[in-house]
Amino acid sequence: MDQTENPRIRPIRDLLNENFFVPRYQRGYRWGKQEITELLDDILQYYLLTQDRDNKVSKFYCLQPIVVKRREWKNNNDGETVNGWELIDGQQRLTTILILLHYLEDVRQLIGLDTNVYSISFETRENCNQFFKDKVFKSKVDESNVDFYHISMAYKHIETWFKEHNNKLEVLNTLLKSDYNVSIIWYEVAQKHALDNSQAVTEEDNTIDLFTRLNEGKIPLTDAELIKALLLQADLYPQSELKFISQRLFEIASEWDEMEASLQDERMWLFINEIDYNPSSRIELIFKLLADKWNGTTGNKLVEYDIKNGKPKHFEYLVFDKYLAHYRRDYKTDIDPNNETLAPVNKVWKEIKDLYSILLEWFENHSLFHYIGYLLAIDPSYRDKLIKEAFNPSFNKSDFITYLKKEIANSIRIRKQKENSEDLKELRELEYREDDNEIRKILLLFNVETLVHHRKENARFPFHLFKKEKITSIEHIHPQNPESINVDEERCMIWLTSHIRTLEVLQLTKDEFKERITVLINDMKELIDNYNKDVFTVLHYNTLELYTEIVDFKESELHTLYNLALVDKDTNSRLNNSFFDIKRRIIKENEHDRYIPICTERAFSKYYSESSREMIFWSDSDRKSYFQAIENVYNSFISQLHS
């Protein structure tokens, strides 16, 4: 599949000797009065801005990008071979500019400014070249075909606009002069060399497919691509400096690619981003984070917008364009105002690298990674606030970590469920369902802080898996008796078979429950032979009731942090309100290869317990030891608020 490459800025004046070919798979020229008027209004507005040097105006007014591929074709008039460009996307814009240049022909001749214009050939119109050569549209509306009709009407719309504005020279100069001009973003598609006719057909099919996807919006033009084209534009600089400048721009391009490659690492990307934010160019994140800062840096807004309507399309690109233009204007030399050095580009690029360096340090530093990762996992809106603090010159790394711990402490303080209440709940008072959000935050912090202090320095909490695998389910270590259960037969057969094995062990050790256990085992075996959903529901309830009675589990602790752990949604489903030892086996086997949080693994292996000889039950001493470990972590952060 062809891919676009080498995005760069090309002024319209650079296209005047080019030849363009519009293939048959594209629709014909269709721009009407609205599109043409908007284009001319924008060009004139840009010209007026360039006359006021206090305005932060870019070196060029940039049209929407065009996509081209090198091509040879036969001239419809004389059959001669023409070398030029197949217009895959953007022919409406280039055709309109061509008509405009024909309208301004008298002014071009008057001032001797680039009298040549580029050519456009429509594959579906045999006499297209002659049509443009004879300029029939200047004297009448040609109705011989629909394309010529719309081109003729476009000329009339241009003519009407200039009668109202009378700015021929200004528009022409803006189109074609060497500075402050009209330009386009130029995308050149890689050319494959056809070896035979069948490959040539494939080449054309690929081009059609690319055109279709572009026009369906499946390959949107990203702000990052547009910014890269602006940043690496070489033709702004004096020829005498081109060797040095080209080398420096090559270095920036290489550093850009290194950043992009680093951000493609899922571990780093999902450490700082949500799962649903996945731009095609991940370096776009840097510009997204810098755009708001830049937009207010120069004393007033570079890009004004109505907050109610939101930011305009390509906001980051628009801000970057004007921000770079702001520095280019300030860095002009006294000798020749047209000679701009790379200082503005280097300055802006340094700001980009500085922000990237901050994100990279966050990812690579063990403590920063865990504390920042935690805050971003519980609330992605922390990111902008943390970046602002990271740039705080009064903060060293130790101060920043202290700041992060206090932010975490504030995030886990447990307020009672009253509006504006400052009353705090005790940790032991948190209840499943009533306080799920608080429970998730505390269990996540429990796991994160455990890995901060893990003996292995490279042990890190995988925030990318936390987000991808949705490790947000609250699991009861000792099973609850739920209000409703899944009675799918296959699922229930697995539950019955595994619980018969555990009950047979209990039958040998729990004499006071032996008779009731025997009845349950027999009922389970009969149900396996003759499955009935209603019978299973009753049997499921009775089994868990007996199990809770054997364990002597306090009802008041069932839905508290004494008995809750964090797992992913899939593992939560497979644990299926099973006995402790069955859950332990499922987690240990982990047949679907999910990430099991370290503290969940430790709970089911009784790591926190004084004695782990009894592995069938989640006993009272197990629960107390586990809760104490959670409470120690919780208190270590809350104490930060009093220091």
N, C-alpha and C positions, 0 to 999 in steps of 0.2 A: 504494500500500500504506500502510495506517495505520501510524503509528509512535507509541510511547509518548512522552509529554512531561510536563514539569513534575513530576518526582518530588519529593514533599514528605512531611513527617511530618504525620499527622492523628491526634490522640488519639481514642479510641473515643467519648468524650463528645461530640465534634463530629459524630458520625455519627447521633446518636439521632433526629434529625428527617428523616433521609434515607429514600429508597425505593429498593430494589434489585430487579433483575429477573434471574432465572436463565433464559437461553434454552434452547430445546429441544436444541441440539447438545451441551450439557454432560450428563455423567452426574449422577444424583441425589445426595442427601446420603448419605455412606457412612462417616463417621468412627465408629470403634468405641472400645472401652474404653481401648486403649493410647494413641491420639492424644489423647483427652479427658483422661486422667489426666496425661499428660506436660504438656499445656497448663496444667492447674490447678497441678501441682507447680511449674512454672516461674513462674507468677504469684505463688504463695505464697513461693517462694524469693526472688523479686525484692522482695516486700514486706518480708521479714525483713532483707534487705540494706539497705533504705532506713532501717531503724530504727537502724542503726549508722553514724553519720556518718563514722567513720574509714574505712569502705569506699569504694572508688573506684567508685561506682555511677552509672550514667547517669540523666538526668532522666526516662527512660521505658524500659519494657520493650517492645521492638519486635517485633511479630509479622512473619511473612513478608509480603512485599508483596502487594497486590491490584492488579488491572488493571481499569479501568472505562471506560465510554463513555456519554455522555449519551444518554438514550432516552426516548421517550414510549410508553406502552402502555395498553390498556384493562383496567380492573379486572374480574376474572372475576366478582366478586359483583354489582356494580351497573352495569358498563359505563362507568363514569366514566374520563376520561383521567387518567393518573398521570404525573407528571414525575419522573424519577429517573435511575438509573444501571444500565446493563447490566453485570452481573458477568462479565467475560471470564475472569478468573482470581482465585481466592481465596474462592469461595463456601463451601467447607468450613469455613474459619476463621470467616467472618462468620456463618454459620448456627450454629456452635457457640457463639459469643459471644452471639448472640441467645437461644439456649436457656438459656444461663447467666444472662442478664439476667432472663429470665422466672422462673428458679428463685429469684433473689434479689429478687423483686418485693416480698415482705413487708418486707425490710430497706430497700429503696428507699422504700417508703411510710412506714416508721417514721421515717426521718431526712429525708424530703422531698428526696431526692437524685435528680433527673432521673427522674421516674416514666415519661416517654415512652421508647419504644424504636423503633429503625428497623424497617422492614418488609422482608420478602423474599417475592417472588412467583415461583413456579416456573411457567414457561410450560406445562409438561406436566401441571400439577395445577390443575384448575379451582377447586376449593374450598380452595386453599392459604391465602388470606387469612382465611377463616372458621376454618380449622384453628388458625392462630396466635391469632386473636381469641378463640376458645372455650377455647384451652389444654387441649385434650383430653388431651394427653400428660402432664398433671400427675396425672391420676387413673387412667389406664390406658394400655396399649400399643395404639396404633391400628394395626391390621393391614389397613386398607382398601387401602393401596398400599405399595410398598416404601420410598418416601421417608418417609412418615409413620411407618412402623415403625421406621426407623433414627433418626428424630428422637425418637421416644418412648423408644427404648433409650438414646439419648444423655442424655436427661433423667434416666433411672434411674441411669446411670453417674455423673452429676454429683451426684445425691442421695446415692449411696453414698459418694462421695469426701468430701462435707461431713459425713456422719455420723462419718467417721473423723478428720476434721481440725477441724471446728467453728470455721471462720474466715470466716464469711459477711461480716462487716463489713469485715474486712481485705481480702478479695478484692474486694468491691464498691468500696471506696475506691481500691484500686489500679487497678481498671478505669476509674473515672470522675473521680477528683479532678484538680485543676488542675496539680498538680506530682507528680512521681514516679508516672506513670500508665502504662497500657497504650496503645500507639499502633500504627499501621500505616504502612508506606511506601505512599503513594498514587500510582499511575500513572494519568494520565488520557489516554486515546487521543484524538487529534485527530478532530473530528467533520466528516465531509463532508456537504454538503447535497445530498440527492437531488433531481434535477430531474424525473425520471420514474420509472416502475416498474422499468425495466430497470436504471437506476443504483442504485435501492434494493436490487435483488437483488445487484448487485456489492458494495454496501456490506456487506450481510450476509455474502457470501462472504468478503470481506476479514477480517471479524471472526472468522469460523469458522477461517480460515487462521491468523490471529494466535493464537487459542486453541490450535489444534493444535500450532503451533510452540512456544508456551510450554510446553505439557505434554509435548512430546517432548524438551524441554531444549535446543532449538536457539536459544532466546533466553535464555540463563542470565542471572540477575540479577547484575550485576557489583558488586564491592566499591566501585568508583569511583562508580557510580550511587547506592549506599546512602550513601556518605560525603558526596556532594554534597547529598543530601537533608538529612542531619544538619547540615552546615555552613551551609546557607542557610535553616535553619528560623527564621522570623520571629516565630512566635507565642509565643516564650519571653520576649519583652521587653515592658517597660511600654508602654502605648499612647502615653504622652506622648513617648516617644523613637522612635516607629515611623518617623517621616519620615526622621530621620537614619539609623536602622538599615537601613531599606529601601534607601537610597542606597548605604550601604556594602556591603550584601549584593549589590546589583546590580554594584558595582565588582568584588567578588570573583568573581562569576559571569562577568564579562567577562574577567578575568584567567585564570580557569579555561579559558575557551574559547580564549584566545590560546595557552596552554600546549598544549592538546590539538591545535590546528592546527599548532603548531610540531613537535610529536612525530609528526604524521601525515606529515611530510617523510621519505621513505624514506632519504634520505642521512643524516639525523640519527638516525633510529630504528635503522637497521642498523649505524650506527657504534657504538652502545652495546649492541645486542641481537643475539641469534641469530635466524636466519631462522624458526625454529619457534615463537618467542614473539610472538604477535600478538593481544593482547587487543582487544576491540571498543572499549574506551575506553583509549587509550594512556597517559593520565595515571595509570592504575593503576600504572604503573612507579614513579612517585614514592612512592606509598603502600607498594608492595612493598619499596622500598629503606629506607623510614623505619620500617616496622613493627617490625623486630627492635630497632632503636635505641630506639624509644618503649617497647617492651615491657619494657625494663629501666631506663628513665630514673628512675622514681619510687621506686626502692629495692627494689621487689619486682615480680614479674611481674604485668602487667595481665591477661594471658590465659595461664593455665597449660595445658600440654599435655604429653603423653607423647611424647618424641622418637621412640620406636619406632613409634608410630602416626602420627606426622607432625602438622602443624598442622591445626587444625579448619577446616571450611569457613568461608569469609568471615573468615579470620584478620585480614586487613588492616582490614576494617570493624570487627571486634570491638575490635581494639587502638585504632583511631582513636576509637571511641565512648567507651572508658574513659579514654583519654588526654585527650580534650577535657573529659570530665566531671571529671577530676582538676583541671584548671585552672579550670573553672567553680566548683568548690567553693572553691578558694583565692581566687578573685576576688570572692566575694560581698561586698556592701557591708554596713557596720555598721547602716545605717538600716533596711533591709528585706532580709531574707535572700532574698526572692524576686526582688529587682531585680538582675538580672545585666546587666553591660555587655557590649560587644562585645570587651572586652580579651582574654578567652580565645580567641575565634575569631581575632582579629588575631594573637595570639601564635603559635597553631598554624599559621595561614596563612602567617606569615612564615617559619616553618621549612620549609614546603612550597616557598615561593618561593625560599628560599636554596638548597635542593637543586637545584631546576630551574635556577637561575642558574649553579650549578657545572657542570651538564651542558651548558648553553648555551655557557659559556665554553670548555669542552673542545672543543665543536664548532666554535666560531668562531675560536679561536686556532690559528694555523698549526702551530706545533710541538706543542702539546698534542694537537691533533687527530690528528696522525700517530703520535706515540709512544703515546698512550693507545689509539688505534684499533688499532695493531699488537698491543699486549698483550692487548686484548680479542679480537682475531681469533685469536690462538694459544691463548688460555685465557680463556673467559668468566668464570671464577671470580675473575679479577683485579678485577672491578668493585667489589665490596664493599670490598675492601682499598684501592683507589684513592680511593673516596669518603671513607673514614675518614681517609686521609692528606690529602685536599683540605681537610678541615675543621680540619686541624692548624694552630693559630694561629701556630706558630713557623716555618711554611713560607711564604716568598714565592714568586712565580712561578718565579724562577730556581732556587731550591732544589728546587722541585717537579719541574722539568724534569731537573735533575741526578739526583734520586731515580728518575725514570722511566728515564733512560738506564742507571742501575745495575741496575734491574729487568730491562731488556732484555738487558743484558750477562749477567746470571745465567741468563736464559732460553736464550741461545744458546751458552753454554759447552759444549763437546763432550766429554762423558765417555765413556770406553770402556765397551763393553757388558758390564760386570760389576756385580754387586750391590754397592751402596755404594762403588763405585770413585771415587776422586778423581783417577785418572790421566786426562789430557786427550789427546784425539786432535788431530792436526794437521788444519787445514782441508782440506788436499789429500788427506787419508786418507778422507774421507767417501765412502761408496759407495752408489750407487743400489740400492734394495731393502733393503740392510742398515741404512741411516741415513736413510730417507725423511723421517721427521718432522723431523730436524735440518736436512736439506737444504731442506725447504719453509720452515722458519722463517728460515733465512739468506737464501734467495732473496726471500722476502717483505720482509725487512728491507732488502735491497739495493734493492728498488723503492721502498719507503717513504722511506728516507733520501735517495734520489736526488731525490724530489719535495720533501722538506724543503728542500733546497738548490737547487731549480730556479730558473732566472732569472725565470720568471713567478710572481709571488707567489700568484696564484689557482690555480696548478697543485696539485691535491690528489689523493691516492690514493683511489679510490672504494671504500671498504670495503663499501658497499651492493652494488656489483656483484661484488666479491670473494666475498661470501657467496651472492648470488643465482645467479651464474653458475658458482659452484664453481671458482674459479681456484686449484685446488690440485693440478693434474696436473703431473708432472715430465716435461718434454719433452727428448729428446736432440737437440741442435743438429745434430751429425753423426749420421746414422741408426745405430741399433743393428740387429743381426740378431736378431730376437726368437725365443724358443723356439716360439711359435705365432703364426700370422698369420690375419687375416680373409680368407677366400677367396670372399667374396660376388662374383659375376661382375661386377656393375655397378661395384662399388668397384675391382675389379682392372683393369677396362678403363681406368678413369681413370688408375690407377697406370701401366699399360703405356704408354699414349699420352703421358703427360707425361715419362716416363723415356726414351722413344725420342728425344724432342727434345733432351734434355740429352746423351745418349750420342752423338748425331750431331755436336754441338758438340765433344765430347771427341775424337771420331774424327779431327777436323781438327787437333787440337793435341797429342795424346798419341801420338806415333808408336810408342813402345815397347809401347803397349797396343792399337794400331789393329786388329790381327787379332782379338783376343779381343772387342773392342768390336763389331766387325762381326758376329761370330757371335751375340752377345747381341741385337743389333738385329734380325737375321733371325729368331731364335727368338721374339722378342717379336711381330713382325709375324705370324708363323705362328700364334702363340697367340691373337692377336686374332681371326683367321679361324676358328680351331678351339679354343675355350676348353676347358681341362682343369684341374681344381683341383690335381691332384697335380703336373702339369707346372709350373703357376704357382708352387707352393711351392718347387720346386727352382730355378726360374729367378730367383725373388725372392732366394733365399739367394745364388746365384752373382753376381747383379748387385751386391748390397751388399758382398760380399767383394771384388769387383774395385774398386768405388768406394773402399773403405777402403784398399786397396793403392795406388791412384792418389794418394790424399790423404796416404799415409804416416802414417795415424793410429795412435798408440800404443794398444795394447789396454789398457794400465794406466790410460789417461786417459778411456776411452770412457764409463765410468759415474761420473765424478767431476764436481766443480763446474767443471772446464775445459770441460765439454760439456753442461751441464744448464741449463734455463731453465723459467720458470713460465708455464703457460697454463691456460685453462679446459678442462673435460673434452671439450666439443664440438670445440674447435679441435685438441686433442690427437688426437682420433679422425680428423679430416680430414687432419692432417699425415701420418699413415699410413706412417711409416718411409720417407719420401721423401728424395731427395737434398737437400742444403742449399739449392740455388737454387730448387728446387720449393717447399720449405717457406717460403722467403723470399717467393715470389710469393703463396702462399696467405695468409700473414699480412698481406701488404701489401694484397691485395684484400679480405680480411676480409668475405666476402660475407654472412655471418650476423650481422654487426655486433656481434661480441663485444668486450669490453674486453681489449685486449692490453697487459699490463704494460709500462711504459716501457723497462725494462731488457731485456726479451725483444725488443721492437721494435729496440732499439739493437744487440743482439747480431746479429740477422739483417740489419741494415743495416751491420754492421761499424764501428759508432760507436767502439768501444774499440780498434780496430786501427790500427797506424801507417800502413798502406796498405790502401786498400779497392778496389784496381783489379781484383782477382780475386774475382768474386762467385759463382763456382760452388762453391767449396770452403770449408770451415771449417778453415783452415790451422793449422799449429803456432803461428805468431806470433799469429794471431787468438785462439787458445785461451789463450795465456799472457797477453795483454793483458786479456782478459775476466776471467780468474781473478784477476789483480792488482787489478782494480777491485773485485771482490767482497771480496778479502782486505783492502783498505784500509778498507772500511766495517766489516768484522768487527773488525779491530784497533782502530778508533776507538772502538768500544763496549767491547771487552774492557779497553782501557786505563783505562776509568772505574773498574774494580775496584781499580786500584792508586793511585787519586788520593785 
